[in-house]
């Protein structure tokens, strides 16, 4: 029995060594064509693992986990596809997809990331590592870009979430869950269960596998099992219940795509239940044998928050160097790296919490309230002990606080700004103001609507009146865009004594207008909706540029980019 186990261990180790050599060959081939990717290609060590997953490769941003059998099968049949698989995985890390925790549905986020990564790979590998399915992928990307508006990660993910939220049989802008599975069959190349964002969200909520595209959320709650073992924790990558079919992403994927396009079941329903059971039993026996043999089953190391943050920082530095190389030493790439450059710029955008951003406009005021921060308990206790009931010092009855009182919000009501997003932005902003202790209840906020001229000015003196205001709020204007009239109007209000100490102005706009030449006496921030374009409008040097995506103002966690 021991000899059999030793033979299995030796056979597995040979396969692991050959798989590692195959990945090394992929790195070399990619390096010969894409010299600017050298740091990214060799950033992560390779760790062979026992896997029951859909694809051979996975990563947590620190290591590359590989199923030796699947990798060798893939590399021997279609070397170019195996090379593309590795480049696809590296692109995820360069764009820092594994670290984004703002998404609500992993299945929607993963599909968005796969499309973005593969779109860059297609553009780069059109010659040397071309795939016969690239033409179809290009067509699907063009259709999706026209429907969703752009290939920005946040916008794509939000679009897919809407599709998956539709009732069974219904579509959203022509897309259904079945059509998303078609996209998945063409663009997915690696496993994502080891991504730190997924691991953190899953641990925070509940264990279990990520659901297939189109499955109901409650099914994941009811059927969560211990099969969804985290790769980082155990070195084993378990797929979702319907992902037991291993695919080399050629004939099998095309067949799955055809079924999805025909309105059939999602990928999760294509494997017979008995086959799933057989595969599960076989894998369980395989893992048990490996453990009994004492073989290294690819146990992944636990990564702390600090280590994960350092991995993300390292990838950010690598992305910055790639971007610099493309702009200087590798200009000969031209349009072949256009999608890569655009996604690098999008990934480089920094975000901050909108609540923290609003605190920039606070002023120090004196408020009548107990100030425990400046109260010395030693003198108090000494007095109580010495005189019985007479403290030597009592708490101050006033406190210096930073409060936001005078403030302006200007809404661009030109034709290029969507009215529903304006309303949601206002509701989102006022919700923050009402909940923040940095805002006094009694305020002096002017909500101004302007296109090429000032259309309306609504004065808010009590934040408790905001709900009533929003019920009766409607937009006025829809002409051209000129920022100067709003600034002139605010100057007139200041001259009339409307503001005691105006600290700031936020201007929600698309940025397509004329800016004032004169520097205002208060801080100014132009808030732009992120349309997914890599090159956003510039603002004058005296203003801040704040980028907000559609997810942020539709109820998701607030993610803003602030640039001074």
N, C-alpha and C positions, 0 to 999 in steps of 0.2 A: 504493500500500500504506500509505503514511504517512497519507493522508487517511482511509482506513478505520480505522486505529488511532486517529487523532484523534477520529473520529466515535464510536467505541466508548468512548473515554475520556470524551468530553463527555456521552454518554448515561448512562454509569455515574455520573458526577459529579452529573448532574441527579437521578438516582434516589437518590443518597446524600443530597443536600440535602433532597429531599422526605421521605425516611425520617427524617431528623433533625427536620424540622418535625412529622412525625407523632408522634414521641416527645415533642416539646415540647408538642404539643396534649394528649397523654395526661397529662403532668405537670400542665398547667393544669386539666384536668378533674378530676383526682384532688385537686388542691389546693383546688378549690372546695368539695369535700365533706369532705376530711380535712385541715383546716388544721394539725393537729398533726404532719403528715408533711412539712412544707415543707422542712426540712433534708435529710431522707432522699431526697426526690424529686429534688432538684437537687444531691445530693452528688457524683455521678459525671458527667464529661463523656461525650459520645456519640462513638464512633469507628466509622464505616462500614467494613466489611471484606468481602473476598471469602470466602464461606463455603460449605462443603459440609456442611450440618448439618440436623438435623431441625427446628429452630425458628429464628426470626429473631433472638432475643436471647440474649446471654450476658454474663457479667461475671466479673471477677477481684476485685471489691470496690473497684477503683480506677477502672475505666472501664466503660461500657456498650458492648458490641460488637454491631453490628446488621448483618444482611444486608439491604441496601436492597430487593432484589426481594421477598424473603419478607415484610418488614415492610409494604411498600406493598400487597402482595396481601392481607395479613391486615387491615390498617386499612381498605382500601376495601370488603372484603366484610363484615366484622363489627367495626366500630369499638369496641364495648363489649368484645369479646374481646381486642382489641389493647391496650386500656387495662388490662384485667385481667392480661394478660401482663406488662406493665411493673410493676404493683403486686406481682405474684407474685415477680418478680426482686428488687425492693427488699426484700420481706419476708425473703428469704434473707439479705440483708446485715444487716438489722436484728437478726435472730436469730443472726447470725454463723455461719451454716451453712458458708460456704466455708472457714472457718479451722479447723474441727474435724479433728484428725489422729488421733483415737483409734480410728477405724473400721478394719475389716479389709477389707471389700468395698465398693468405691465404688458398685456398683449397688444394694446394700441401703441404704447411707447416703443416696444421692440420692433413692431412692423415699421413704424416711422423711421427708426434708426437704421434698420436694414436697407430701406429704400435710399436713404441719404448716403450711407456708406457705399452701397453697390453702385449708385449713380456716379460717384467719384471714381470708383474702380473701373467702371465701363469706359469713362472718358480717358482714363490713363492707359488702359490696357487694350485699346482698340486695335493695336497692331500685333504686338508680340504674344500676348496672352488672351487673344480674343475668344469669346464663347459663342457657340451657334445660337444661343438664346438672347444675345445682346440686342438684336434688332427688335425682338418682342419686348424686352425690358425698356428700351428707348420709347417705344410706342406707349407702353403703360405709364411711364413717367410723364410723358407729354400730356396724356389725358388727365392724369392725376393733378398735374400742376395747373392745368386750365380749370379744373373743378374746385380744387382746394385753395387756389390763389397763389401758392408758393410752396417750396419744399423746405421751409423753415421747420425745425423739429417741433416746436411748440404748436404751430398751426397744423401740421400734419397729424400730430397726436390728438389734438382737439377734434379735428375732422373725423378721425377714426373712432373716437369715443362717441361722437354723435351717431355714426353709422351703427356701432354696436349697441347703442341705446335705443334703436328703433324696434318697434314690435316685430315679431316673427313674420316674415314675408313682406315687410315694408322696406323701402329704400330711402336713402338720404342722398339727394342730388344724383341719383342713378347708381349709387353704391350700396351693396348689401353685405352681410357677413360672409356670404359665399364668395362674393367678388374679392373681399379682403383676403380670403384664403387662397384665391388665385394669385394675388400679389405676393402673398407669403411664399407660395411654392416657387416663385421666380426669383425672389430677392433674399430669402433667408439662407444663410450658409453656415451658421455656427449656433451653439447653445448659449443662452443668456442667463440661466439660472444662477450663475456664480457672480453676476454683477452686484457690486456692493449696494446699489440702490434697491434692487429686488430683495436681497438678503435682509437689509435693514427694515424695509417695509413689511416683509413677511413676518419677521420676528416680532415686530411691534404689534401686528394684528393677530395672526394665527398661523400655525404651520399648515403645510399642504402645498399641492402643486399649483402652478399658475394655470388658469383656465385657458382652453382653446379659444380662438377667435369665434365669437358668436355664441358661446355658452352663457348661461345666465349666472349672475353673481352668486345666487343662493346655492347653486349646485356645488360651487367650490367650497362653500361653508359646510354643506352636508357631507361631502365626499372627501374632505381633507384627511389625508392619511400620512403615515410616517414615510411613505415612498418618496416624498419631495425632499429628500436629504440634500442639504446644502453642500455643494462641491467644495467650498472653502473649509467647511467643517470636517467633511469626511473624505474628500477626494473622489467621491462618486457623484456623477451627474445623472439624476433620475429625470426622465422626461415626464410631461403631463400624461394623463391616462391614455389619451389617444395618440401619443407620439411614439409608440413602441415600434412602428414601422421604420426601420432604418433605410435611409435614402442616400444615394450618391448624387442626388439633385439633377439627374438627367431624365431617363425614361420614366422613373417613378414619379418625379415631380410633374412631368408633363401630363401624365395620366391623372394625377390629383388635380392639376389645374383644369383639365377638361371637364372633370366632374363638377368642380366648383362653378365653372362658367355655365354649365348646363343647369344650374340651380339645384344641384344635389346637396348632400349633407356636407357639413364642414369636415375638415381633415380629421377632427377628433372622432368622427363616426365611421371612418372608412375601414378601420381594422376590426375584424370579427372579435367578439368577446373571448372566444376560446383561444384564438391566437394570442390575445393579450395575456391570458392566463398562462399559456404555455411559455411565452417569452419571459413572463415574470418568474415562473418556476425555474426556468433554465438559468436565468441570471442569478436568482437566489442561490442555486446550487453552485454556480460558478464563483460567486463571491465567497460562499462558505468554504469552497475548496481552496481559494486563494488565501483566506484567513488561516485555515488549518495548515497550509503549507508554510505559513510564516512569511509569505511573499509581501513585498511592498505593494499594497493595493492603491497607491497613489494618494495617500493621506495628505490632504491639503492643510496648510497651517492656518490657524485662526489669526485674523488681522485685526488689530485694535483700531479705534477711530483715528488715532494719531498716525498709525502706519498707512491707513487708507488715505488720509489727507495728504500724506507725503507722496504716495503714489500718484494722486491726482495732480499735485504740484509738479512732480517730475514730468508728467505727460503735458502739462501746460507749458513747461519750458521747452520740451521737444517740439510741440506745435509751433511755438514762437520762432524757434530756430528754422523749422521747415518753411514757415511763411517768409522769413527773411531770406533764406536761400532761393526760394522761388522768385522773390522780387529782385534779387541781385544776380546770383551766379547761374540760375537756371531759367533765365527768361526765354531760352529757346523752346521751352515747353509750350508757351503761348496758350492757345485755347485747350490744349490737352489736359491742363491742370486747372481749368477755370472753376469747376465745381469744387475742387479741393481747396482752392484759395478762398472761395466764398464761404464754405463751411468752416474754415479755420477762423475767418473773421467773426462769424456768428458765434462760434464756440468761445472766442476770446472775450466776449462781452461779459463784464462783471455785473453782478446783481447786488442789490441791497434792499432791505425791508423798507416799504413806503412809510411806515410809521416813524422809523428812524430818520428818514429823509425829511418829513414834515417838522421834526424837532429843530431843524436848522433855523426855522423862522421864529423860534421862541425868544422872548425877552424876559429879563429879570424884573420881577415885581414883588412888592411886599404884601403878604397875605396874612390876615388875622386868623391865626391858628396856632396851636401848641407846636413847639419845635423841639421834639425829643432828641434830634441829632446834636444839638448844642447844649444838652442838659448834662451836668456833671453829677453823677450819682454819689460820688465820694463826699462832697460837701453836704448833700441832702441827708445821707445816712449819718454823717458825723453830727449834724445838728439834731437829728431825731434822737441820737444816743445821748448827746450832751444835755439837751434841754427837755427831753421827753417827747414833746409834740411840736417842736418849733424847728423846721428845717432852715438851714442857713441860705439855701438857694432854691428857687422854684423854676419850673420850665418857662422859657420865653413864650410870650403870647403872640408873637409874630414870627413869620418865616419868609425868607427870600426864596421865591420859586420862579422857575422859568415857565412862563405861560405865553400862549399864542393868543393874541387878541385881535389886532388889526391885520387883515389878510385879504388878498384878491385872488379870485379864480376866474380866468378868462377862457371861454370856450370858442374855438374856431367853428363857426357855423357855415363855412363855405360848402360847396357841393361835394368836395372831395372827402369830407369827413362824415362817417356814418352816424346817423342819429341814435340808433340803438346802443352803439358803443359809447357815445357821449353820455347817455343816460346812465349806463352801467358804471362808467368812470366816476360820475358824480355820486352815485349811490355808494360806490366803494370808498370814495374819499370821505364823504360825510360819515359813513359808518366808523371809519378810523377815528375821525375827529370826536365823535360822540363817546367812543370807548376810551380815548386817551386821556389820562389825567393831566397831560400837559396843556390841555385846552380848557379855558374857563367856560362856564355855561353861558355867561354873558359875553358875546363876541361882537365884532364889527367886521363882517365878511361881505364883500361885494362880489356877487356872481354875475359876471359880465359876458354877454354874447356879442360876438363881432365877426364879420366877414371882411368886407372892404371898408366897413364903417361900424360903429357901435350900434347894435340893434336893440339891446335891452340891458338893464342893470337892476338886479334884485338884491336888496340889502337884507342881510340876516343878522339879527341881534341876539337871538337865543337859539342854541343848537337843538332845543326841544321842539322847535318849529320846523325842523328840516323835513320830517316825514310828511307834514301837510304841504310843504313847498313842493316836494317831489311828486305828489299826487296831481298837482295842477301845473306841472312844469311842461313847457313845450318849446321847441326850438324856433328861432326866427333868423332869417337871413338867406343862406344858400346862394350867395353871390361869389365874387372873387375873394382872394385872400391878401390882406395887407395888415401887418401887425402894428403899424405905426398909429392908427387912430385909437386903438385901445390904450396904448401908452400915453398918448396925449390926453385922453379922457381921465386916466388915473392921475396925471399931473394936475388937471383941473380940480379933481376931488381933493387932492392934497392942499392945493392953494385955498380952497374953500373951508379947510379945517375939518374935513370928513374923517381924517385919520390922525390920531395922536402920535403914533409911531409905527408907520407901515414898514413891516420887516420883509415882506416877500410877496411874490406873485408866481403862480403856476399857470402856464398857458398850454391847454390841451389842443394839439394841432397835428397836421401832417407835415408841417415844416416848409410847405411850398408857398412862400410869400416874402414880402419885403420887411426886413428888420429895421428897427430904429438906428440911426447913426449916433444918437446921444446916449450915453451910459446912464441908466436910471439910478436913483439914490437908494434903491432897495434891491434885495437879491431876487433874481429872476431865473425860473426854470421852465424850459420848453419840454413838454411831455409829448413824445411821439409814440404812436401805435406801431409796433414792430410788424411790418408787412412781410418779413422774411428776406427783404433785399439786403445784401451785404453792405452796401454803401448807403448809409443814412444821411439825411441832410445835415449840413454843418450849421452851427449857431455862432453868434458873435462871441468873441473871447470873454466878454463880461457876463455871459449867461451859462447856465448849466443845461446839459442835454440829458433828459431822462427817457429811457426806453421801456415801454410796457407792452407785453404781448397780450393777446386776446384772452388767454387763460387767466391772467392775473386779474382782469376786471370782470370775469364771468364766475367768480366765486372760488377760484383756486387760490393757493397760497400766493401772496403778493411777491412777485419777482420783478424788480426794477433795476435798470442800469443807470447809474448816476455818473456823469462825466463833468468835471469842472472845466 
